[in-house]
């Protein structure tokens, strides 16, 4: 039987005011994921399952019970509050809702001893979860 692999997704607000960017209808936030993640999981023999950012403990528990592994994907910067730093010049877009959700998800996945893989932001998330720090501005 093929393993079901959960893929974290971009949480895109309907209005990204700092970029003067509007998406979809007012009040309709979106989830996004590049197809590369899903295609690679499928080619490796898994069944990709995208995971919306829904910060609900029961929902997260069900995900960790039913899925066989988890891919924490790329995306915007992690909020420096998560690694005990103040926001600095050079920090890119942050998404606190996604950070909070993925930290909860990661904690529950690790308690279930399920396999994880972090790519780009996902790897940074895992680093910060285990007490690591980050440079907010890559050019710094």
Protein Blocks (a to p, Z undefined) as FASTA:
>chain_A
ZZddddddddddfbdfknopaehjehiacddddfklmmmmmmnopacddddddddfklmm
mmmmmpmbdcddedddddfklnopacdehiacddfklmmmmmmmmmmmmmnopacddehj
lmmmmmmmnopacdfblkZZ
